[in-house]
């Protein structure tokens, strides 16, 4: 139990000590200073016997009832300046500004401020205003308005320098002094600025006029460029419109052109079909008429020539036989006559007889040769007569085939003679294009057909006028056919190489 009492007493004592310590311990905030009075203290930097102690930024023990503790604020303070001043020129001005100040951080400044403002910290701003107002009036009285306007920093510096000593005695320092405004009730500053304002206004008007001129020139140039752009745009639009009109015209012509092209293609195809049909008919005519006629004519001509050659060969063989026989007889007679003449000459009495015998032998030989030549001529004549007879027979049976054969053999010369009409033509204009050219060449190539029609008409007239004899030949027809069978060669007309 005693232990418990002792423990309780000890705890109570500790708590009491803590309470006493808390009551005695004071801590200075960063923006304040503790002024401790009631005992004799010596503070570093202060004269002896001040009778108070200054504590900043730390804690300290204070004896209650013996020492008193008060706090001095170290915060910033400010005061506004509204001072009526008169310049060196006698011109009244109103100066508006602000002063920012505080208690100095050193112990001397804190001690000075504590002695003067410890219980009157709220009156600190008023006191500072009075100090600055007095010095500001004094400084402004020594300056002109022009100096104040042109060098305001000079006014501020002189004011701070003039107030520095007094502020130090008050334990205050000036952090900032700013002159916000200088008011001129008399209008002196305004009148002072009027020449400059007029000059500025003049320069402004000149600049404005120059700017207006440049703007007008720029606007005119812009209008010119706009007109030029409008012109170029209209030209381009006209060109585009022309192209559109051209395209529309082509589009409108596309239908007729396509139709004309289709019609032209149809005509070309029809022309090709007609050419193929003509070629087919020609081939059919060749196969149906000319080939059989040529075959028959060739057969008859071959038979006639074979018969003629056989007769000629027989006649020639017979003539040769006769000639050989005559030559043999003449040789025999001559030999006999020579032998006889030799015998006669030997005998000396029969010379005249031998001579006569020799002449008779030579005459017989000549007669034999003449007979052989006559037989050969007769055989050739008979062969030619047989050939003419065979041709006349073929002509009587198929006159058109013979004429077609002659025309076919001389067809290049006939076409060349028909086309010679274009030889001296330099320039030729065809109004219907390729169709006209096709027709032109077709006419040139069909001249042979016209010649074939004329030949047929001549044959028909010859058949009506002439009468065949017993050998199948006609008096008028044969001569005409012979003329057709051997036509004169066509004369070639020189063509200009242009």
Backbone torsions as a table, in degrees:
resi	resn	phi	psi	omega
1	UNK	NA	-41.5	178.3
2	UNK	-61.6	-39.4	178.9
3	UNK	-61.8	-42.6	179.9
4	UNK	-63.8	-40.2	179.5
5	UNK	-65.6	-43.1	179.9
6	UNK	-61.3	-43.0	-179.9
7	UNK	-63.8	-41.3	-179.8
8	UNK	-65.0	-40.5	178.7
9	UNK	-63.9	-41.7	-179.6
10	UNK	-62.6	-43.7	179.3
11	UNK	-63.9	-45.1	-179.8
12	UNK	-61.9	-38.3	179.0
13	UNK	-65.3	-42.3	179.1
14	UNK	-62.8	-46.5	179.8
15	UNK	-61.6	-39.7	179.1
16	UNK	-64.1	-42.4	178.1
17	UNK	-62.5	-40.7	179.2
18	UNK	-63.8	-43.3	-179.9
19	UNK	-64.3	-40.4	179.5
20	UNK	-65.7	-43.1	-179.1
21	UNK	-63.2	-41.6	179.4
22	UNK	-63.6	-38.6	179.4
23	UNK	-70.0	-30.3	-176.2
24	UNK	-89.6	-22.7	-173.9
25	UNK	-89.1	126.1	177.9
26	UNK	-123.7	139.5	-177.9
27	UNK	-120.2	129.6	178.0
28	UNK	-85.6	128.9	177.2
29	UNK	-72.7	164.8	-179.3
30	UNK	-63.3	-24.0	-175.9
31	UNK	-109.2	26.2	179.5
32	UNK	-150.0	164.7	177.3
33	UNK	-128.8	138.0	178.6
34	UNK	-90.4	124.4	176.5
35	UNK	-104.4	107.8	-176.0
36	UNK	-106.4	121.2	179.8
37	UNK	-126.1	166.9	178.6
38	UNK	117.5	-6.7	178.5
39	UNK	-149.8	162.0	-177.8
40	UNK	-83.2	120.4	-179.6
41	UNK	-131.2	157.4	175.0
42	UNK	-118.7	120.1	179.2
43	UNK	-106.9	136.0	-176.7
44	UNK	-61.4	129.5	179.0
45	UNK	92.5	-4.9	-178.6
46	UNK	-115.3	157.7	179.1
47	UNK	-73.4	157.1	-175.9
48	UNK	-71.1	142.8	175.8
49	UNK	82.9	29.2	176.6
50	UNK	-68.6	-32.0	179.2
51	UNK	86.7	7.8	174.5
52	UNK	-150.2	161.7	-176.9
53	UNK	-122.0	143.6	-178.9
54	UNK	-112.0	129.0	178.6
55	UNK	-126.7	128.2	177.6
56	UNK	-132.5	134.7	171.0
57	UNK	73.4	13.2	-179.6
58	UNK	-154.5	178.7	179.4
59	UNK	-102.3	160.3	179.6
60	UNK	-154.6	158.0	178.5
61	UNK	-89.8	135.7	179.0
62	UNK	-124.7	129.5	-179.9
63	UNK	-85.2	113.7	-179.6
64	UNK	-63.0	141.4	179.4
65	UNK	80.5	-17.9	-179.7
66	UNK	-106.2	-43.2	-176.7
67	UNK	-118.3	147.4	176.3
68	UNK	-112.5	140.0	-177.1
69	UNK	-118.9	124.7	173.8
70	UNK	-129.6	155.1	-173.4
71	UNK	-110.5	133.9	175.9
72	UNK	-113.4	122.0	-176.8
73	UNK	-72.8	137.2	175.2
74	UNK	-105.5	14.9	-179.0
75	UNK	-70.4	163.9	175.6
76	UNK	-73.4	148.0	175.3
77	UNK	-134.1	157.1	178.9
78	UNK	-140.8	154.7	176.2
79	UNK	-143.0	139.0	179.9
80	UNK	-89.1	142.3	-179.6
81	UNK	-104.0	124.6	173.2
82	UNK	-130.3	91.7	-169.5
83	UNK	-120.2	130.1	173.4
84	UNK	-90.8	120.2	-175.7
85	UNK	-125.2	163.8	175.5
86	UNK	-127.9	130.3	-176.8
87	UNK	-80.7	175.6	177.0
88	UNK	-60.0	-24.9	179.5
89	UNK	-87.1	-2.7	-179.2
90	UNK	83.0	19.2	-178.9
91	UNK	-96.4	123.0	179.2
92	UNK	-73.4	138.5	179.2
93	UNK	-136.5	157.7	173.4
94	UNK	-118.7	120.7	-177.6
95	UNK	-102.7	128.6	178.1
96	UNK	-117.4	130.1	179.9
97	UNK	-159.5	-171.9	-179.5
98	UNK	-145.8	144.0	178.2
99	UNK	-121.8	127.5	175.8
100	UNK	-111.5	125.1	-173.6
101	UNK	-143.7	170.6	177.7
102	UNK	-160.9	169.7	174.7
103	UNK	-74.5	139.2	-179.7
104	UNK	-64.7	154.7	-176.9
105	UNK	-83.5	-14.9	-179.7
106	UNK	-81.7	159.8	-175.8
107	UNK	-65.4	-31.4	-179.9
108	UNK	-65.3	-46.6	179.7
109	UNK	-65.2	-40.0	179.7
110	UNK	-64.2	-40.2	-179.8
111	UNK	-65.3	-43.3	179.1
112	UNK	-63.1	-44.8	-179.6
113	UNK	-66.9	-33.8	-178.9
114	UNK	-67.3	-40.0	-179.7
115	UNK	-66.3	-31.6	-173.1
116	UNK	-100.0	-30.7	-171.3
117	UNK	-128.9	11.5	-174.6
118	UNK	-60.8	-41.5	178.9
119	UNK	-99.8	1.1	-177.0
120	UNK	-131.9	43.4	-177.1
121	UNK	-65.2	-25.5	179.6
122	UNK	-74.1	-22.9	179.6
123	UNK	-89.3	3.4	-177.0
124	UNK	-62.8	-42.2	-178.0
125	UNK	-64.4	-40.7	179.9
126	UNK	-64.0	-42.4	-179.4
127	UNK	-63.8	-40.5	179.4
128	UNK	-66.0	-38.9	179.2
129	UNK	-61.4	-42.6	-179.7
130	UNK	-63.8	-39.8	179.8
131	UNK	-63.4	-48.2	-176.5
132	UNK	-70.5	-34.3	-179.4
133	UNK	-64.7	-43.8	180.0
134	UNK	-63.2	-48.3	-179.4
135	UNK	-66.4	-33.8	-179.2
136	UNK	-66.9	-39.8	178.1
137	UNK	-64.4	-40.4	-179.5
138	UNK	-64.5	-42.7	-177.6
139	UNK	-70.2	-42.9	-179.8
140	UNK	-63.9	-33.7	178.7
141	UNK	-64.2	-20.9	179.1
142	UNK	-97.0	4.2	-177.4
143	UNK	-119.0	161.0	172.8
144	UNK	-98.4	166.6	179.4
145	UNK	-63.6	-39.1	-179.5
146	UNK	-62.6	-40.2	178.7
147	UNK	-63.9	-42.2	-179.3
148	UNK	-65.5	-37.3	-177.6
149	UNK	-74.2	-43.5	-172.8
150	UNK	-80.1	-27.4	-175.7
151	UNK	-135.8	73.7	-179.2
152	UNK	-70.6	-28.0	178.6
153	UNK	-64.3	-30.7	177.4
154	UNK	-65.3	-42.7	177.4
155	UNK	-61.5	-43.5	-179.3
156	UNK	-64.8	-43.9	-178.8
157	UNK	-64.6	-43.9	179.3
158	UNK	-64.5	-36.8	-180.0
159	UNK	-66.1	-43.9	179.7
160	UNK	-64.9	-39.5	-179.8
161	UNK	-67.0	-39.0	-179.0
162	UNK	-68.3	-33.2	-177.5
163	UNK	-90.2	-7.6	-173.5
164	UNK	-61.3	-44.9	-177.0
165	UNK	-65.7	-45.2	-179.6
166	UNK	-66.9	-39.7	179.0
167	UNK	-65.2	-34.7	178.2
168	UNK	-67.0	-39.1	176.8
169	UNK	-64.5	-32.4	177.7
170	UNK	-79.1	-3.4	-178.6
171	UNK	75.9	20.8	-177.8
172	UNK	-114.0	152.5	173.2
173	UNK	-125.8	146.2	-179.3
174	UNK	-95.7	116.6	175.9
175	UNK	-81.6	-35.0	-177.1
176	UNK	-157.2	141.0	173.6
177	UNK	-133.7	119.9	-177.0
178	UNK	-127.2	130.6	173.1
179	UNK	-95.0	109.2	-175.8
180	UNK	-80.7	-42.7	-169.4
181	UNK	-154.0	146.2	173.7
182	UNK	-121.6	111.2	-178.0
183	UNK	-93.6	142.8	-178.5
184	UNK	-123.4	96.1	-179.9
185	UNK	-65.1	-28.3	-176.1
186	UNK	-84.5	-11.2	-178.7
187	UNK	82.0	14.4	-178.8
188	UNK	-63.2	-45.4	-179.4
189	UNK	-63.2	-38.1	179.4
190	UNK	-66.8	-43.0	176.9
191	UNK	-65.7	-36.2	177.9
192	UNK	-63.4	-31.5	-177.8
193	UNK	-87.5	-11.4	-175.7
194	UNK	-62.2	-44.6	177.4
195	UNK	-59.6	-42.8	178.0
196	UNK	-66.2	-38.3	177.5
197	UNK	-64.9	-41.0	178.0
198	UNK	-62.7	-43.8	178.6
199	UNK	-62.1	-41.9	178.4
200	UNK	-64.9	-40.8	178.9
201	UNK	-64.6	-41.0	177.0
202	UNK	-60.9	-49.6	178.8
203	UNK	-60.5	-36.0	179.3
204	UNK	-66.5	-41.5	178.3
205	UNK	-65.2	-41.5	177.3
206	UNK	-61.9	-45.4	179.0
207	UNK	-62.6	-38.9	179.0
208	UNK	-66.0	-41.6	177.7
209	UNK	-62.7	-43.7	178.5
210	UNK	-63.1	-40.4	177.7
211	UNK	-64.5	-39.8	178.1
212	UNK	-64.0	-41.0	178.3
213	UNK	-62.4	-47.4	178.8
214	UNK	-62.3	-39.1	178.5
215	UNK	-65.0	-40.1	178.9
216	UNK	-64.2	-44.9	177.3
217	UNK	-60.5	-43.0	178.8
218	UNK	-63.5	-40.2	178.6
219	UNK	-64.3	-42.6	179.3
220	UNK	-63.7	-42.8	176.2
221	UNK	-62.5	-38.7	178.0
222	UNK	-64.8	-42.4	177.2
223	UNK	-62.3	-40.4	178.4
224	UNK	-62.9	-43.9	178.3
225	UNK	-64.9	-36.7	176.9
226	UNK	-64.1	-42.5	177.6
227	UNK	-63.2	-42.2	177.9
228	UNK	-62.5	-43.7	178.3
229	UNK	-63.7	-38.8	177.6
230	UNK	-63.3	-42.7	178.0
231	UNK	-61.3	-48.9	179.3
232	UNK	-60.4	-39.6	179.1
233	UNK	-64.1	-42.7	178.9
234	UNK	-65.4	-38.3	177.3
235	UNK	-63.0	-45.2	178.8
236	UNK	-63.5	-40.8	178.6
237	UNK	-63.7	-39.8	177.4
238	UNK	-63.4	-42.5	177.3
239	UNK	-62.0	-44.1	178.2
240	UNK	-63.8	-38.2	178.5
241	UNK	-65.0	-39.8	177.4
242	UNK	-62.5	-42.4	177.7
243	UNK	-63.8	-40.3	177.6
244	UNK	-64.3	-41.9	178.0
245	UNK	-62.9	-41.7	178.5
246	UNK	-62.2	-44.2	178.5
247	UNK	-63.6	-39.4	178.6
248	UNK	-65.1	-41.1	177.8
249	UNK	-62.5	-42.9	177.2
250	UNK	-62.8	-38.7	178.6
251	UNK	-64.6	-40.2	177.4
252	UNK	-66.7	-33.8	179.6
253	UNK	-81.5	-12.4	-176.2
254	UNK	-61.3	-42.1	-179.4
255	UNK	-61.5	-55.9	177.6
256	UNK	-59.6	-39.1	178.8
257	UNK	-64.0	-42.5	178.3
258	UNK	-63.1	-41.7	179.5
259	UNK	-64.6	-43.1	178.4
260	UNK	-63.7	-41.4	177.5
261	UNK	-61.7	-42.2	177.9
262	UNK	-63.6	-42.9	179.3
263	UNK	-64.6	-40.0	177.4
264	UNK	-63.2	-41.0	177.3
265	UNK	-62.4	-39.5	177.8
266	UNK	-62.6	-43.6	-179.5
267	UNK	-63.9	-41.8	178.7
268	UNK	-61.2	-44.5	178.8
269	UNK	-64.6	-40.8	177.6
270	UNK	-63.8	-40.5	177.7
271	UNK	-61.2	-43.1	178.0
272	UNK	-62.9	-40.3	178.5
273	UNK	-63.8	-42.4	178.7
274	UNK	-63.1	-42.1	177.4
275	UNK	-61.7	-43.6	177.5
276	UNK	-63.8	-38.2	178.4
277	UNK	-65.7	-42.0	177.2
278	UNK	-63.6	-42.3	178.2
279	UNK	-62.9	-39.9	178.7
280	UNK	-64.6	-42.9	178.1
281	UNK	-63.1	-39.6	177.8
282	UNK	-62.3	-44.8	177.8
283	UNK	-63.1	-39.8	178.1
284	UNK	-63.6	-40.5	176.7
285	UNK	-64.3	-40.6	177.0
286	UNK	-60.4	-43.0	-177.1
287	UNK	-73.9	-37.6	-173.8
288	UNK	-87.3	-31.7	-172.1
289	UNK	-114.2	-57.3	-170.9
290	UNK	-68.0	-44.8	-177.5
291	UNK	-61.7	-49.3	176.8
292	UNK	-61.5	-40.9	179.6
293	UNK	-63.8	-43.7	177.4
294	UNK	-61.8	-38.2	179.6
295	UNK	-64.9	-45.5	179.3
296	UNK	-64.8	-44.8	179.4
297	UNK	-62.7	-41.6	179.4
298	UNK	-63.8	-39.1	179.5
299	UNK	-64.1	-48.6	-178.5
300	UNK	-66.8	-40.4	179.5
301	UNK	-65.0	-38.9	179.0
302	UNK	-66.5	-43.3	178.3
303	UNK	-63.2	-42.5	-179.5
304	UNK	-65.0	-44.0	179.0
305	UNK	-65.2	-37.0	178.0
306	UNK	-65.5	-42.9	178.7
307	UNK	-65.1	-41.8	178.8
308	UNK	-63.4	-44.9	179.9
309	UNK	-62.7	-37.8	179.2
310	UNK	-64.8	-44.1	179.5
311	UNK	-65.5	-42.8	179.4
312	UNK	-62.2	-42.6	178.8
313	UNK	-63.5	-40.3	178.6
314	UNK	-65.6	-42.6	179.2
315	UNK	-64.6	-42.3	178.4
316	UNK	-64.3	-40.1	178.7
317	UNK	-65.2	-40.6	179.6
318	UNK	-66.4	-42.8	178.2
319	UNK	-63.0	-40.9	178.9
320	UNK	-63.9	-39.6	178.3
321	UNK	-63.8	-45.0	179.6
322	UNK	-63.2	-42.9	-179.2
323	UNK	-63.1	-43.1	178.9
324	UNK	-65.1	-39.1	178.9
325	UNK	-65.7	-40.9	179.0
326	UNK	-65.9	-41.2	179.2
327	UNK	-64.3	-38.9	178.7
328	UNK	-66.2	-40.8	179.0
329	UNK	-65.4	-42.0	179.7
330	UNK	-64.8	-39.6	178.8
331	UNK	-65.1	-39.8	179.4
332	UNK	-65.4	-44.2	-178.6
333	UNK	-64.7	-42.2	-179.3
334	UNK	-62.6	-41.6	-179.5
335	UNK	-65.7	-41.8	179.1
336	UNK	-66.6	-40.5	-179.9
337	UNK	-65.6	-39.5	179.5
338	UNK	-64.2	-40.6	178.8
339	UNK	-66.0	-39.1	179.3
340	UNK	-67.6	-42.6	-179.9
341	UNK	-65.2	-38.8	177.6
342	UNK	-63.3	-38.7	178.7
343	UNK	-69.1	-37.3	-179.0
344	UNK	-69.4	-42.2	179.1
345	UNK	-64.3	-33.7	177.2
346	UNK	-68.1	-40.6	178.8
347	UNK	-73.9	-25.6	176.2
348	UNK	81.8	-1.4	-174.0
349	UNK	-117.3	-11.1	-175.0
350	UNK	-117.6	41.5	-178.8
351	UNK	-68.6	-43.9	-178.5
352	UNK	-67.0	-36.6	179.3
353	UNK	-65.7	-37.2	-179.6
354	UNK	-66.7	-39.7	179.2
355	UNK	-62.8	-42.6	179.1
356	UNK	-66.1	-38.5	179.1
357	UNK	-65.0	-38.4	179.0
358	UNK	-64.8	-43.6	179.1
359	UNK	-63.5	-38.9	179.1
360	UNK	-66.0	-35.4	179.6
361	UNK	-67.4	-42.8	179.7
362	UNK	-65.4	-39.3	177.6
363	UNK	-62.8	-39.8	178.8
364	UNK	-66.0	-38.2	178.2
365	UNK	-65.8	-42.5	179.2
366	UNK	-64.2	-38.8	178.3
367	UNK	-64.5	-38.3	179.5
368	UNK	-65.8	-41.5	178.1
369	UNK	-64.1	-41.1	178.9
370	UNK	-63.1	-41.3	178.3
371	UNK	-63.3	-39.1	179.8
372	UNK	-65.3	-43.7	179.2
373	UNK	-64.9	-39.1	178.8
374	UNK	-63.3	-39.6	179.1
375	UNK	-66.0	-38.8	179.2
376	UNK	-65.9	-43.9	178.3
377	UNK	-62.4	-40.4	179.7
378	UNK	-63.4	-40.3	-179.9
379	UNK	-65.6	-42.3	177.7
380	UNK	-64.4	-39.9	178.5
381	UNK	-63.1	-41.6	179.0
382	UNK	-63.5	-39.9	179.3
383	UNK	-64.4	-44.8	178.2
384	UNK	-63.5	-39.0	179.1
385	UNK	-63.4	-38.7	178.0
386	UNK	-66.2	-38.8	178.9
387	UNK	-65.1	-43.1	178.9
388	UNK	-64.5	-39.7	178.5
389	UNK	-62.3	-42.0	179.3
390	UNK	-65.7	-41.2	178.3
391	UNK	-64.8	-40.9	178.3
392	UNK	-64.4	-37.2	178.3
393	UNK	-66.3	-43.4	178.2
394	UNK	-63.7	-38.4	179.2
395	UNK	-67.6	-36.3	178.9
396	UNK	-67.9	-34.8	-178.5
397	UNK	-78.6	-42.7	-176.0
398	UNK	-144.9	83.4	-178.2
399	UNK	-67.7	-39.4	-177.4
400	UNK	-64.2	-36.8	179.9
401	UNK	-64.8	-42.0	179.8
402	UNK	-64.9	-43.8	179.6
403	UNK	-64.7	-41.5	178.7
404	UNK	-62.6	-37.0	177.8
405	UNK	-63.4	-46.1	179.1
406	UNK	-62.0	-42.5	178.7
407	UNK	-64.8	-40.3	179.2
408	UNK	-63.4	-39.2	179.7
409	UNK	-66.9	-33.9	-178.6
410	UNK	-105.9	17.8	-177.1
411	UNK	-61.8	-43.0	178.2
412	UNK	-58.2	-42.2	179.7
413	UNK	-67.3	-35.0	-179.9
414	UNK	-66.4	-46.6	180.0
415	UNK	-65.2	-39.4	179.1
416	UNK	-63.2	-40.4	178.1
417	UNK	-67.9	-36.0	178.1
418	UNK	-69.3	-35.1	-179.0
419	UNK	-82.3	-7.6	-179.6
420	UNK	-66.6	-15.3	178.2
421	UNK	-65.1	-22.9	-179.7
422	UNK	-95.3	6.8	-174.6
423	UNK	-69.2	-37.0	-176.8
424	UNK	-96.6	16.7	-179.6
425	UNK	-89.2	122.6	177.6
426	UNK	-81.9	-53.6	-177.9
427	UNK	-129.2	138.3	-179.3
428	UNK	-128.4	128.1	-180.0
429	UNK	-109.2	120.8	178.8
430	UNK	-109.3	122.3	-177.1
431	UNK	-80.5	-24.9	-177.3
432	UNK	-109.5	25.1	167.6
433	UNK	66.4	-140.8	-177.2
434	UNK	-61.4	-32.2	179.8
435	UNK	-64.0	-41.9	178.3
436	UNK	-64.5	-40.4	178.4
437	UNK	-63.2	-41.6	178.3
438	UNK	-62.2	-43.7	179.5
439	UNK	-63.4	-39.1	-178.6
440	UNK	-62.5	-48.3	179.4
441	UNK	-68.9	-32.6	177.1
442	UNK	-63.6	-39.8	178.2
443	UNK	-66.4	-39.3	179.1
444	UNK	-65.1	-36.7	-177.4
445	UNK	-79.6	-21.3	-178.3
446	UNK	-92.1	8.3	175.7
447	UNK	-64.5	-32.1	176.1
448	UNK	-61.9	-36.7	176.7
449	UNK	-62.6	-37.6	176.8
450	UNK	-64.1	-40.7	176.6
451	UNK	-63.5	-35.6	177.7
452	UNK	-65.2	-39.6	177.9
453	UNK	-65.0	-40.3	177.5
454	UNK	-63.2	-40.9	178.7
455	UNK	-62.6	-40.0	178.2
456	UNK	-63.8	-39.4	177.8
457	UNK	-63.2	-41.5	177.6
458	UNK	-62.6	-40.3	178.8
459	UNK	-64.4	-40.4	179.2
460	UNK	-63.9	-41.0	179.4
461	UNK	-67.3	-35.4	179.1
462	UNK	-68.7	-36.2	178.3
463	UNK	-66.2	-32.1	179.6
464	UNK	-78.5	-35.7	-175.5
465	UNK	-85.9	-45.7	-174.9
466	UNK	-82.4	156.1	177.1
467	UNK	-126.1	127.7	-177.2
468	UNK	-71.7	145.5	175.9
469	UNK	-90.1	-170.1	-176.9
470	UNK	-71.1	-16.4	175.8
471	UNK	-91.5	2.2	179.2
472	UNK	84.8	14.1	179.9
473	UNK	-110.1	147.8	178.2
474	UNK	-111.6	153.5	-176.7
475	UNK	-74.0	-46.7	-178.3
476	UNK	-86.7	-37.0	-175.7
477	UNK	-66.5	-37.8	-176.0
478	UNK	-65.4	-43.9	179.2
479	UNK	-63.9	-38.7	179.7
480	UNK	-67.5	-40.7	179.8
481	UNK	-68.0	-36.5	176.6
482	UNK	-62.2	-36.0	177.0
483	UNK	-66.0	-38.2	178.4
484	UNK	-72.8	-34.1	-177.2
485	UNK	-68.0	-29.5	180.0
486	UNK	-123.3	73.0	-179.8
487	UNK	-69.1	150.1	178.4
488	UNK	-68.6	149.5	178.9
489	UNK	-65.5	138.6	-178.8
490	UNK	-72.6	140.9	177.1
491	UNK	-82.0	132.9	-179.7
492	UNK	-87.5	131.0	179.5
493	UNK	-94.6	128.5	179.9
494	UNK	-65.9	139.6	-177.3
495	UNK	-107.7	134.6	178.6
496	UNK	-68.8	128.6	-175.2
497	UNK	-74.8	-0.8	179.1
498	UNK	-66.9	NA	NA
